[in-house]
């Protein structure tokens, strides 16, 4: 069915996508729900089946899927100009807020209550990572099928991803790619022509891994976050943590926990956490530069790949790659909880982490409320004289 109403004007796209960028707390599920309500249900700009196809296609791409969906919807309505306006208006509100908060939390002499809020929210971050991983398991497990060999490989890929995130963070991208390529090789059973098309994906992936030598440190960290983070979301955490804390010493472990927490409690995608890393490295200019590098691939993927999304979805190599990389991503997200938990610096943060696990997995409440409550506990303890 075709949309029942005419396409929106560019100012209307700017207004509506800015509104979603301001109220989009809660991550991708919230962003997708708001975009569906706007484009499909209320304004009927996009048919329901086309919107679902957009979700499926953008989930095949590396990087922040909900941001790419916002860009895709604007592109579908008003072409490249609409995509640029819609994408920027979706990103900028949360980006501006997270940079302002980074300036406060990473300032030279923040007050104790600010430090307490940061330490409290940071203590809940490992629980949030586990919650993010657990939420991805059911759909990905169903997708792999019922064959015992497929499920055994799923478990192996997940374990590899988790171990890599916990131990060799900077090389996680290579592990994710390796799992995807192994799955391509295992599932390669077609005729010669099909095998040739399957191998066509390999040079593109190899190109990703070869770009590190020509980029500056901050650009490379941001590029990994925006272009190589298959699965998006929390998989960016181990990609950034080793570089930001151990390799370049832009921030401490505690400050990195704060950065992840800020990415969760602000509207927009978690990828915006890279702006906090950029701020720690080079101030406001570094934050803007890191955000530019991280989000540029999303625009490029949609503008270049939008007309070919159906072909991408039907490509057996892409599907096989995701069947291998997907469980590795889930394992990596879960594995990132280990270095995050080891970054806790105060004894009182341990019961806060335990409470966050109870809140998310037993009471089954939301991530944002968990972080806000943990931050409030940190403020109360800081005002009571606890070490922050």
C-alpha positions as CSV (number, residue, x, y, z in Angstrom):
1,X,0.0,0.0,0.0
2,X,1.2,3.5,-0.9
3,X,1.3,6.3,1.7
4,X,-2.0,8.2,1.8
5,X,-0.6,11.6,2.3
6,X,1.8,13.8,0.3
7,X,5.5,14.0,1.2
8,X,6.5,16.5,3.9
9,X,8.3,19.8,3.3
10,X,11.9,20.1,4.4
11,X,11.0,22.4,7.3
12,X,8.5,19.8,8.4
13,X,11.2,17.1,8.4
14,X,13.5,19.4,10.3
15,X,10.8,20.1,13.0
16,X,9.7,16.5,13.4
17,X,13.1,14.8,13.4
18,X,14.3,17.5,15.9
19,X,11.4,16.6,18.1
20,X,12.3,12.9,18.0
21,X,15.9,13.8,18.7
22,X,14.9,15.7,21.8
23,X,12.5,13.1,23.3
24,X,14.2,9.9,22.1
25,X,15.3,8.7,25.6
26,X,15.6,4.9,25.9
27,X,17.6,3.9,22.8
28,X,16.7,2.2,19.6
29,X,13.3,0.8,20.6
30,X,12.1,4.3,21.5
31,X,13.5,5.8,18.3
32,X,11.9,3.1,16.1
33,X,8.5,3.5,17.9
34,X,8.6,7.3,17.5
35,X,9.5,7.1,13.8
36,X,6.8,4.5,13.1
37,X,4.2,6.6,14.9
38,X,5.2,9.6,12.9
39,X,5.8,8.2,9.4
40,X,3.4,5.3,9.3
41,X,0.6,5.8,11.8
42,X,0.0,9.6,12.2
43,X,1.2,11.1,8.9
44,X,1.1,8.0,6.7
45,X,4.1,9.2,4.7
46,X,5.5,5.6,4.5
47,X,3.7,2.3,4.1
48,X,4.0,-0.1,7.0
49,X,5.7,-2.8,5.0
50,X,8.2,-0.4,3.6
51,X,9.0,0.9,7.1
52,X,9.6,-2.7,8.2
53,X,11.8,-3.3,5.3
54,X,13.8,-0.2,6.3
55,X,14.3,-1.6,9.8
56,X,15.5,-4.9,8.4
57,X,17.9,-3.2,5.9
58,X,19.4,-0.8,8.4
59,X,19.9,-3.6,10.9
60,X,22.2,-5.3,8.3
61,X,24.5,-2.3,8.4
62,X,27.3,-1.6,10.9
63,X,26.8,1.4,13.1
64,X,23.8,2.9,15.0
65,X,20.8,1.2,13.3
66,X,18.1,3.6,14.7
67,X,20.1,6.6,13.5
68,X,20.4,5.0,10.1
69,X,16.6,4.3,10.1
70,X,15.9,8.0,10.8
71,X,18.2,9.0,7.9
72,X,16.5,6.3,5.7
73,X,13.0,7.6,6.4
74,X,14.0,11.2,5.6
75,X,15.8,10.0,2.5
76,X,12.7,8.0,1.4
77,X,10.6,11.1,1.7
78,X,12.8,13.9,0.3
79,X,16.0,12.3,-1.1
80,X,19.5,13.2,-0.2
81,X,18.7,16.7,1.1
82,X,15.9,15.3,3.3
83,X,18.3,12.6,4.6
84,X,20.9,15.2,5.5
85,X,18.4,17.5,7.3
86,X,16.6,14.7,9.0
87,X,19.7,12.9,10.1
88,X,21.3,16.1,11.5
89,X,18.1,17.1,13.3
90,X,17.9,13.7,14.8
91,X,21.5,13.7,16.0
92,X,22.2,17.3,17.1
93,X,19.9,17.6,20.2
94,X,21.4,14.6,22.0
95,X,24.9,15.5,20.9
96,X,24.6,19.1,22.2
97,X,23.3,17.8,25.6
98,X,26.0,15.1,26.0
99,X,28.8,17.6,25.2
100,X,27.4,20.0,27.8
101,X,27.2,17.2,30.3
102,X,30.7,16.1,29.4
103,X,32.0,19.6,30.2
104,X,30.4,19.3,33.6
105,X,31.4,15.8,34.5
106,X,34.9,16.0,33.1
107,X,35.6,19.5,34.5
108,X,38.7,20.2,36.5
109,X,37.0,20.7,39.9
110,X,33.4,19.4,39.7
111,X,31.5,19.5,43.0
112,X,31.2,16.3,45.1
113,X,27.6,15.7,44.2
114,X,28.4,15.7,40.5
115,X,31.2,13.2,41.2
116,X,28.8,11.1,43.3
117,X,26.2,11.1,40.5
118,X,28.8,10.0,38.0
119,X,30.2,7.3,40.2
120,X,26.7,6.0,41.1
121,X,25.5,5.9,37.4
122,X,28.8,4.4,36.4
123,X,28.4,1.6,38.8
124,X,25.2,0.5,37.1
125,X,26.8,0.4,33.6
126,X,28.0,-3.2,33.7
127,X,24.5,-4.3,34.5
128,X,23.2,-2.2,31.6
129,X,25.7,-4.0,29.3
130,X,24.4,-7.4,30.4
131,X,20.8,-6.3,30.0
132,X,21.6,-5.0,26.4
133,X,23.2,-8.4,25.5
134,X,20.3,-10.4,27.0
135,X,17.8,-8.5,25.0
136,X,19.5,-9.4,21.7
137,X,19.7,-13.2,22.4
138,X,16.1,-14.5,21.7
139,X,15.7,-13.1,18.1
140,X,19.3,-13.9,17.1
141,X,19.0,-17.4,18.5
142,X,15.8,-18.0,16.5
143,X,17.4,-16.7,13.4
144,X,20.2,-19.3,13.5
145,X,17.8,-22.2,13.0
146,X,17.4,-25.5,14.7
147,X,20.3,-27.5,13.3
148,X,22.7,-28.6,16.0
149,X,25.8,-27.5,14.1
150,X,24.5,-24.0,13.5
151,X,23.6,-23.6,17.2
152,X,27.0,-24.9,18.2
153,X,28.7,-22.3,16.0
154,X,26.4,-19.7,17.5
155,X,27.6,-20.5,21.0
156,X,31.3,-20.6,19.9
157,X,31.0,-17.2,18.2
158,X,29.3,-15.7,21.3
159,X,32.1,-17.1,23.6
160,X,34.8,-15.7,21.3
161,X,33.1,-12.3,21.2
162,X,32.8,-12.3,25.0
163,X,36.4,-13.4,25.6
164,X,37.7,-10.8,23.1
165,X,35.8,-8.0,24.7
166,X,37.0,-8.9,28.1
167,X,40.7,-9.4,27.1
168,X,41.7,-7.9,23.8
169,X,39.4,-4.9,23.3
170,X,41.3,-3.1,20.6
171,X,41.2,-6.2,18.4
172,X,37.5,-6.9,18.8
173,X,36.7,-5.7,15.4
174,X,39.0,-8.3,13.8
175,X,37.3,-11.1,15.9
176,X,33.8,-10.0,14.8
177,X,34.9,-10.0,11.2
178,X,36.6,-13.3,11.5
179,X,33.4,-14.9,12.9
180,X,31.4,-13.5,10.0
181,X,33.9,-14.7,7.4
182,X,34.1,-18.2,9.0
183,X,30.3,-18.4,8.7
184,X,30.5,-17.4,5.1
185,X,33.0,-20.2,4.4
186,X,30.9,-22.8,6.3
187,X,27.7,-21.9,4.5
188,X,29.3,-21.6,1.0
189,X,27.6,-24.4,-0.9
190,X,26.4,-22.8,-4.1
191,X,27.7,-22.9,-7.6
192,X,30.9,-21.2,-8.7
193,X,29.1,-18.0,-9.7
194,X,27.5,-17.8,-6.2
195,X,30.9,-18.4,-4.6
196,X,32.4,-15.5,-6.5
197,X,29.6,-13.2,-5.3
198,X,30.2,-14.4,-1.8
199,X,33.8,-13.6,-1.9
200,X,33.0,-10.1,-3.2
201,X,32.4,-9.1,0.4
202,X,35.9,-9.9,1.6
203,X,37.8,-7.0,0.0
204,X,35.4,-4.5,1.5
205,X,35.9,-6.0,4.9
206,X,39.7,-6.1,4.4
207,X,39.6,-2.5,3.4
208,X,38.1,-1.6,6.8
209,X,41.0,-3.2,8.7
210,X,43.6,-1.6,6.6
211,X,42.6,2.0,7.2
212,X,44.1,2.3,10.6
213,X,47.6,3.4,9.5
214,X,46.3,6.6,7.7
215,X,44.1,8.0,10.4
216,X,44.8,10.0,13.5
217,X,44.1,8.3,16.9
218,X,40.8,10.1,17.6
219,X,39.6,9.7,14.0
220,X,40.4,5.9,14.1
221,X,38.6,5.4,17.4
222,X,35.5,7.3,16.1
223,X,35.6,5.5,12.8
224,X,35.6,2.1,14.5
225,X,32.6,3.2,16.5
226,X,30.7,4.5,13.5
227,X,31.6,2.1,10.7
228,X,32.8,-1.1,12.2
229,X,30.5,-1.7,15.2
230,X,28.4,-4.5,13.9
231,X,25.3,-4.6,16.1
232,X,25.7,-1.1,17.3
233,X,24.8,-0.2,20.9
234,X,27.0,-1.5,23.6
235,X,29.5,-3.2,21.2
236,X,31.1,0.2,20.9
237,X,32.2,0.0,24.6
238,X,35.0,-2.5,24.3
239,X,36.0,-0.8,21.0
240,X,36.5,2.5,22.8
241,X,37.6,1.6,26.3
242,X,41.0,0.2,25.6
243,X,41.9,3.1,23.3
244,X,40.5,5.9,25.4
245,X,41.8,4.6,28.8
246,X,44.8,2.4,28.3
247,X,46.4,3.4,24.9
248,X,45.9,7.2,24.7
249,X,45.1,8.0,28.3
250,X,42.5,10.5,27.4
251,X,40.4,9.6,30.4
252,X,40.4,7.4,33.5
253,X,38.4,4.2,33.8
254,X,35.9,5.9,36.1
255,X,35.5,8.7,33.6
256,X,34.9,6.2,30.8
257,X,32.1,4.6,32.9
258,X,30.7,8.1,33.2
259,X,30.8,8.6,29.5
260,X,28.9,5.4,28.9
261,X,26.3,6.4,31.5
262,X,25.9,9.8,29.8
263,X,25.3,8.0,26.5
264,X,22.5,6.1,28.1
265,X,20.6,8.9,29.9
266,X,20.7,11.3,27.0
267,X,18.4,11.1,23.9
268,X,19.8,9.7,20.7
269,X,22.0,6.7,20.1
270,X,24.7,5.3,22.4
271,X,27.2,6.0,19.7
272,X,27.2,9.6,21.0
273,X,29.4,8.4,23.8
274,X,32.2,8.9,21.4
275,X,31.7,12.6,21.7
276,X,32.6,12.4,25.5
277,X,35.8,10.6,24.5
278,X,36.5,13.3,22.0
279,X,35.9,16.0,24.6
280,X,38.3,14.3,27.0
281,X,40.9,14.2,24.2
282,X,40.5,17.6,22.6
283,X,37.7,19.6,24.2
284,X,34.6,20.7,22.3
285,X,36.5,20.6,19.0
286,X,37.4,17.0,19.7
287,X,33.9,16.1,20.6
288,X,32.5,17.6,17.4
289,X,35.3,16.0,15.3
290,X,34.7,12.6,16.9
291,X,30.9,12.8,16.3
292,X,31.5,13.8,12.7
293,X,33.7,10.9,12.0
294,X,31.4,8.4,13.9
295,X,28.2,9.5,12.2
296,X,29.5,10.1,8.6
297,X,29.4,6.4,7.7
298,X,25.7,6.2,8.6
299,X,24.9,8.9,6.1
300,X,27.1,7.3,3.5
301,X,25.6,3.9,4.0
302,X,22.0,5.2,3.5
303,X,22.7,7.6,0.7
304,X,24.8,5.1,-1.3
305,X,23.0,1.9,-0.3
306,X,19.4,3.1,0.0
307,X,18.5,2.3,-3.6
308,X,20.1,-1.2,-3.1
309,X,18.7,-2.2,0.2
310,X,16.7,-5.0,-1.3
311,X,19.8,-6.4,-2.9
312,X,21.7,-6.1,0.3
313,X,19.0,-8.0,2.2
314,X,18.9,-10.8,-0.4
315,X,22.7,-11.2,-0.6
316,X,23.7,-14.6,0.8
317,X,27.2,-13.4,1.8
318,X,25.8,-10.6,3.9
319,X,23.3,-12.9,5.6
320,X,25.9,-15.5,6.3
321,X,28.3,-12.8,7.6
322,X,25.7,-11.5,10.1
323,X,24.9,-15.1,11.2
324,X,28.5,-15.3,12.4
325,X,29.1,-11.7,13.5
326,X,25.7,-11.4,15.3
327,X,26.3,-13.8,18.1
328,X,29.9,-12.5,18.4
329,X,28.5,-9.1,18.9
330,X,26.1,-10.3,21.6
331,X,29.0,-12.0,23.4
332,X,31.1,-8.9,23.1
333,X,28.4,-6.8,24.7
334,X,28.1,-9.2,27.6
335,X,31.9,-9.5,27.8
336,X,32.3,-5.7,28.1
337,X,30.7,-5.9,31.5
338,X,33.9,-7.5,32.9
339,X,36.3,-4.7,32.2
340,X,33.6,-2.2,33.1
341,X,33.0,-3.9,36.5
342,X,36.8,-4.0,37.1
343,X,36.8,-0.2,36.6
344,X,34.8,0.4,39.7
345,X,37.0,2.3,42.2
346,X,34.9,2.5,45.4
347,X,33.5,-0.3,47.6
348,X,30.1,1.2,47.8
349,X,29.7,0.9,44.0
350,X,29.5,-2.9,44.3
351,X,26.1,-3.0,46.1
352,X,24.9,-0.3,43.6
353,X,25.9,-2.6,40.8
354,X,24.1,-5.5,42.5
355,X,21.0,-3.4,42.9
356,X,21.1,-2.4,39.2
357,X,21.2,-6.1,38.3
358,X,18.2,-6.7,40.5
359,X,16.3,-3.8,39.0
360,X,17.0,-4.8,35.4
361,X,16.8,-8.6,35.6
362,X,14.4,-9.4,38.5
363,X,12.1,-6.4,38.7
364,X,12.5,-5.9,35.0
365,X,12.5,-2.1,34.9
366,X,14.1,0.3,32.4
367,X,17.7,1.2,31.8
368,X,17.3,5.0,32.1
369,X,15.5,4.6,35.5
370,X,18.3,2.3,36.7
371,X,21.0,4.8,35.8
372,X,19.1,7.7,37.3
373,X,18.4,5.8,40.6
374,X,22.0,4.7,40.8
375,X,23.1,8.3,40.2
376,X,20.8,9.5,42.9
377,X,22.3,7.0,45.3
378,X,25.7,8.3,44.4
379,X,24.6,11.9,45.1
380,X,23.2,10.9,48.5
381,X,26.4,9.0,49.5
382,X,28.6,11.9,48.3
383,X,26.7,14.4,50.4
384,X,26.9,12.0,53.3
385,X,30.7,12.0,53.0
386,X,31.4,8.8,51.1
387,X,34.5,8.7,48.9
388,X,33.8,9.8,45.3
